[in-house]
Amino acid sequence: MPSNRSVSDAPIRRFVNCRILRGHALQRYRQGQRSRSGGRAMMPSESCSYLTYYGIVGDPLDGGHSRLMLDCLFYSVHFDRGYGVDFSQPSDDVSAGVSLVAKKVLEHGVTSFCPTLVTSPSAVYHKVLPQVQVHDGGKHGAGVLGFHLEGPFISAEKKGAHPERYLRTFGSGGMEDLMEAYGSLENVAMVTLAPELPNSQSVVRKLHQQGVTVSLGHSVANLSQAEDAVQNGASFITHLFNAMLPFHHRDPGIVGLLTSDRIPAGRTVFYGMIADGIHTNPAALRIAHRAHPSGSDPPGSGGPGSPSTKTLSGSIATMDMCVRHFRQASGCSVEEALEAASLHPAQLLGISHRKGNLDYGADAVKGESY
């Protein structure tokens, strides 16, 4: 160990029978292996490595007996309500609800998430969006990566539980219509829209240019429309198979993006699936994963189903439950299941240089934030 006083004076933590996910592989710490909370940890394959702040006791997906020891595990890009909090219901202190959810989801290994607003009147967006800032997490709770705005620019035919009276389309103004609805894109990480709406393609392009992730969902788009959106910058599919046209051999719709040959070189289309054992049949999970494993993101959105509709709406399954079910249903490896809920969401949002991994310089490795 180097003679660095801030490191040498740091408390020593002990990892027992622990494995970490690094370099696309689970690496096991030897029993009794020691590491310092200042940032250095002895690894079986190297003399030292900045990997102190992450560890799982036992098998990460052993049926519920594992637990998060220290830091960085899962990221959720779709969480609209849960723990008595609905982000689409405006209040004078939205940040209090976000803080409560942040604390609760951390208990299940979620260290960063995107609060999600479903289709709402403009006044809700204008009131809620300015109240919550992007920030890192810590022991107090998960960090906020930015809002995910799911609607109101979606298809009435595939609205699901979204209130139809608040749905909107793009007029000739395109981006101006979107800004009128939202008020601002500050602190917005992702927007879900239907690419078949008139003038939507120019909106996709401009959102992408401004650094906002564009997702396709609640849509009756055909494959060509979906591919056009990807060409313009869309990179995610909101809850694949749900609230979209079913796969058809003559036109597979948005689902066809999993094997499309029109994806720009170097671009990955990611997709979320509600892997709670209810919304998506295990066979569908297997089809999606085997067709496009590098784009999978298994967790479902937070919150129970709405009591006012028979439409399935959200999931009460926790993130660790969804990851475990995804692994069992898809037959993927432990590493693939974990990366689908950590590395892939970080890659989607363009933050994998500091989130979703344990490479040198990442937040979890530095121990400064989640």
C-alpha positions in Angstrom: 0.0 0.0 0.0 1.3 3.5 -0.8 2.2 5.9 2.1 -0.8 8.2 1.8 -1.9 9.5 5.2 -5.6 10.0 4.2 -5.8 6.4 3.1 -3.7 4.8 5.8 -5.6 6.6 8.6 -9.0 5.5 7.1 -11.1 2.9 9.0 -10.7 -0.7 7.7 -13.7 -2.5 6.4 -13.8 -6.3 6.1 -15.5 -8.0 3.1 -16.4 -11.7 3.8 -17.4 -14.0 0.9 -18.1 -11.0 -1.3 -18.2 -10.6 -5.0 -18.1 -7.4 -7.0 -19.1 -6.8 -10.6 -16.3 -5.3 -12.6 -15.2 -5.6 -16.2 -18.4 -7.5 -17.0 -17.5 -10.3 -14.6 -18.1 -11.1 -10.9 -14.8 -11.1 -9.0 -14.7 -12.7 -5.6 -13.0 -11.2 -2.6 -11.2 -13.8 -0.5 -12.6 -14.4 2.9 -11.0 -12.0 5.4 -9.8 -9.7 2.7 -9.4 -6.2 3.9 -10.0 -2.8 2.3 -9.8 0.8 3.4 -12.7 3.1 3.1 -10.4 5.8 1.7 -10.6 4.1 -1.7 -8.2 1.1 -2.0 -9.1 -2.5 -1.8 -7.0 -5.6 -2.3 -8.2 -7.8 -5.2 -7.5 -11.4 -5.9 -6.1 -10.6 -9.3 -4.2 -7.4 -8.7 -2.2 -5.7 -5.9 -4.6 -2.9 -5.4 -7.7 -1.4 -6.9 -10.1 1.5 -6.2 -13.1 -0.7 -5.4 -13.9 -0.1 -1.8 -17.5 1.1 -2.0 -19.4 -1.8 -3.5 -20.0 -5.3 -2.3 -22.7 -8.1 -2.3 -22.7 -10.8 0.4 -23.2 -14.2 -1.1 -24.8 -14.8 -4.5 -26.3 -11.5 -5.8 -29.4 -13.3 -7.0 -29.7 -16.1 -4.6 -33.4 -15.8 -3.8 -33.4 -12.9 -1.5 -30.6 -13.6 0.9 -28.0 -11.2 -0.5 -27.7 -7.7 0.6 -26.1 -4.6 -0.6 -23.1 -3.8 1.6 -21.9 -0.3 0.7 -22.7 1.4 -2.6 -23.6 1.6 -6.3 -25.9 -1.1 -7.6 -29.1 -0.3 -9.5 -30.4 2.7 -11.5 -34.1 3.2 -12.3 -35.0 5.4 -15.2 -38.8 4.9 -14.8 -40.4 5.5 -11.4 -43.7 7.3 -11.4 -45.1 6.6 -7.9 -44.6 4.5 -4.9 -44.5 4.6 -1.1 -47.5 6.9 -1.0 -45.9 9.4 -3.4 -47.2 10.2 -6.9 -44.9 12.6 -8.7 -47.7 13.7 -11.0 -49.7 15.1 -8.1 -48.4 18.6 -7.5 -47.7 19.8 -4.0 -46.0 22.7 -2.4 -43.0 20.5 -1.5 -42.4 17.9 -4.2 -38.8 17.6 -3.0 -40.1 16.0 0.2 -41.8 13.2 -1.7 -38.7 12.7 -3.8 -36.6 12.5 -0.7 -38.9 9.9 0.8 -38.8 7.7 -2.3 -35.0 8.2 -2.6 -34.6 6.8 0.9 -36.9 3.9 0.4 -35.5 2.7 -3.0 -32.0 2.8 -1.6 -33.0 -0.1 0.7 -33.5 -2.2 -2.4 -30.2 -1.3 -4.0 -31.3 1.7 -6.2 -28.7 4.4 -5.8 -30.0 6.7 -8.6 -33.4 7.1 -10.3 -35.5 9.3 -12.6 -38.7 10.6 -11.0 -41.4 10.1 -13.7 -44.3 12.3 -14.5 -47.1 10.7 -16.5 -49.5 12.6 -18.7 -50.6 15.7 -16.9 -52.0 19.2 -17.5 -49.3 21.9 -18.3 -49.8 23.5 -14.9 -48.5 20.3 -13.2 -45.2 20.3 -15.2 -44.8 24.0 -14.6 -45.1 23.5 -10.9 -43.3 20.3 -10.3 -40.3 20.5 -12.6 -38.6 23.5 -11.0 -38.9 22.0 -7.5 -36.4 19.1 -7.9 -32.8 19.5 -8.9 -30.5 16.8 -10.3 -28.2 15.7 -7.4 -26.0 12.8 -6.3 -27.1 10.3 -3.7 -25.5 9.1 -0.5 -26.4 7.5 2.8 -29.4 9.8 3.0 -30.9 8.3 -0.2 -30.7 7.6 -3.9 -29.6 10.4 -6.3 -31.9 12.1 -8.9 -30.7 11.7 -12.5 -33.4 14.0 -13.8 -37.1 13.8 -14.6 -38.6 11.3 -17.0 -41.6 12.9 -18.7 -43.9 10.1 -20.0 -46.4 11.9 -22.1 -48.6 13.8 -22.9 -47.4 13.4 -26.5 -48.5 9.8 -26.8 -51.2 7.8 -28.7 -54.8 7.9 -27.5 -55.1 4.3 -28.7 -52.3 3.1 -26.4 -52.7 5.6 -23.5 -52.9 2.8 -20.9 -53.8 4.5 -17.6 -52.8 7.9 -18.8 -55.7 10.4 -18.6 -56.9 10.9 -22.2 -58.2 14.5 -21.5 -54.6 15.7 -21.1 -53.1 14.0 -24.1 -51.6 16.4 -26.7 -50.3 16.3 -30.3 -47.6 18.4 -32.0 -48.9 21.2 -34.1 -46.8 23.0 -36.7 -44.8 24.4 -33.9 -43.4 21.0 -32.9 -40.8 21.9 -30.2 -42.7 25.0 -29.3 -45.7 22.9 -28.4 -43.5 20.7 -26.2 -42.0 23.7 -24.4 -45.5 25.1 -23.9 -46.5 21.9 -22.2 -43.4 21.4 -20.0 -42.3 25.0 -19.4 -38.7 24.0 -19.2 -36.3 21.1 -19.9 -34.1 21.9 -17.0 -33.6 18.9 -14.9 -35.3 16.7 -17.5 -33.4 13.5 -18.4 -35.8 11.7 -20.7 -39.1 12.2 -22.6 -41.3 9.4 -23.8 -43.4 10.2 -26.9 -45.2 8.4 -29.8 -43.1 8.8 -33.0 -46.1 8.5 -35.3 -47.6 11.8 -34.1 -47.3 14.5 -36.8 -44.2 16.7 -36.5 -42.8 14.4 -33.9 -39.6 13.6 -35.8 -38.3 17.2 -35.6 -39.0 17.2 -31.9 -37.0 13.9 -31.4 -34.1 15.5 -33.3 -34.1 18.7 -31.3 -34.5 16.9 -27.9 -31.5 14.7 -28.8 -29.5 17.8 -29.8 -30.2 19.3 -26.4 -29.0 16.2 -24.5 -32.4 14.9 -23.5 -32.9 11.1 -24.0 -35.8 10.3 -26.2 -37.9 7.2 -25.6 -40.6 5.6 -27.7 -43.7 4.4 -26.0 -47.5 4.4 -25.7 -47.5 4.3 -29.4 -49.1 2.6 -32.5 -46.0 3.4 -34.6 -44.9 1.1 -37.4 -41.3 -0.1 -37.7 -40.5 2.6 -40.3 -41.7 5.4 -38.0 -39.8 3.9 -35.1 -36.6 3.6 -37.2 -37.0 7.2 -38.3 -37.1 8.3 -34.7 -33.9 6.3 -33.9 -32.2 7.9 -36.9 -33.2 11.3 -35.4 -31.8 10.4 -32.0 -34.3 8.2 -30.0 -32.5 5.6 -28.0 -34.9 3.9 -25.6 -38.2 2.0 -25.7 -40.5 2.5 -22.7 -41.8 -0.8 -21.2 -41.3 -2.9 -24.3 -44.4 -4.9 -25.4 -46.7 -2.9 -23.1 -48.8 0.0 -24.6 -47.6 -0.6 -28.2 -48.7 -2.6 -31.2 -48.1 -6.3 -30.7 -45.5 -8.0 -32.9 -46.8 -8.8 -36.4 -44.8 -10.6 -39.0 -45.6 -8.1 -41.7 -44.8 -5.1 -39.6 -43.3 -5.8 -36.2 -43.8 -2.1 -35.0 -41.5 -0.7 -32.3 -40.6 -4.3 -31.2 -38.8 -4.6 -34.5 -36.1 -2.2 -33.4 -34.5 -5.1 -31.5 -33.2 -6.5 -34.8 -33.4 -3.5 -37.1 -30.7 -3.0 -39.7 -31.4 0.8 -39.7 -29.8 1.6 -36.4 -26.9 4.1 -36.9 -23.4 2.6 -36.5 -22.2 2.9 -32.9 -25.8 3.5 -31.5 -27.5 1.1 -29.1 -31.3 1.1 -28.7 -32.1 0.3 -25.1 -35.4 -1.0 -23.8 -37.2 -1.2 -20.5 -39.3 -4.2 -19.6 -41.6 -4.6 -16.6 -40.1 -7.8 -15.3 -42.4 -8.3 -12.4 -43.9 -11.6 -13.6 -47.3 -10.0 -14.4 -46.8 -7.3 -17.1 -44.6 -9.4 -19.4 -44.6 -13.1 -20.0 -41.3 -14.9 -19.3 -41.2 -16.0 -23.0 -41.4 -12.3 -24.1 -38.5 -11.5 -21.7 -36.5 -14.4 -23.3 -37.2 -13.2 -26.8 -36.2 -9.7 -26.1 -33.0 -10.6 -24.3 -31.8 -13.2 -26.8 -32.6 -10.8 -29.7 -30.8 -7.8 -28.2 -29.1 -8.5 -24.9 -27.0 -5.4 -24.9 -30.1 -3.1 -24.7 -32.0 -4.8 -21.8 -33.2 -2.9 -18.8 -35.4 -5.2 -16.7 -36.9 -3.1 -13.9 -40.6 -2.0 -13.9 -41.9 1.4 -13.0 -42.8 2.1 -9.4 -46.2 2.2 -7.8 -49.3 0.0 -7.6 -52.0 -0.2 -10.2 -54.6 2.5 -10.4 -57.8 1.6 -8.6 -59.9 3.6 -11.1 -59.1 1.4 -14.1 -58.7 -2.2 -15.1 -55.6 -1.3 -17.1 -52.3 -2.5 -15.6 -50.5 0.5 -14.3 -47.0 0.3 -12.9 -45.7 -2.4 -10.6 -45.1 -2.8 -6.9 -42.1 -5.2 -7.4 -38.9 -3.8 -6.1 -35.8 -3.4 -8.3 -34.0 -6.4 -6.8 -37.1 -8.6 -7.3 -37.3 -7.5 -11.0 -33.6 -8.2 -11.6 -33.9 -11.7 -10.0 -37.1 -12.5 -12.0 -35.4 -11.2 -15.2 -32.5 -13.5 -14.7 -34.6 -16.5 -14.0 -37.1 -15.9 -16.9 -34.5 -14.9 -19.5 -31.9 -17.4 -18.6 -29.2 -14.7 -18.8 -26.1 -14.8 -16.6 -25.9 -13.1 -13.2 -23.5 -10.5 -14.7 -26.0 -9.7 -17.5 -28.9 -9.3 -15.1 -26.9 -6.9 -12.9 -25.6 -4.9 -15.8 -29.1 -4.6 -17.2 -30.0 -2.6 -14.1 -26.8 -0.7 -13.6 -24.5 -0.3 -16.6 -27.2 -0.2 -19.3 -29.3 2.6 -17.8 -26.1 4.6 -17.2 -25.1 4.1 -20.9 -28.5 5.1 -22.0 -28.3 8.4 -20.1 -24.7 9.0 -21.2 -23.3 8.9 -17.7 -21.5 5.5 -17.7 -18.1 7.3 -17.3 -19.1 7.8 -13.7 -22.2 5.7 -12.9 -23.1 2.0 -13.3 -19.6 0.6 -13.1 -16.6 0.2 -10.9 -14.0 1.5 -13.2 -11.3 3.9 -12.0 -12.7 7.3 -11.5 -16.4 6.3 -11.2 -18.4 7.8 -8.4 -18.8 4.6 -6.4 -15.1 3.9 -6.6 -14.1 7.4 -5.4 -16.5 7.0 -2.5 -17.6 10.6 -2.9 -21.2 10.0 -4.0 -23.5 7.4 -5.3 
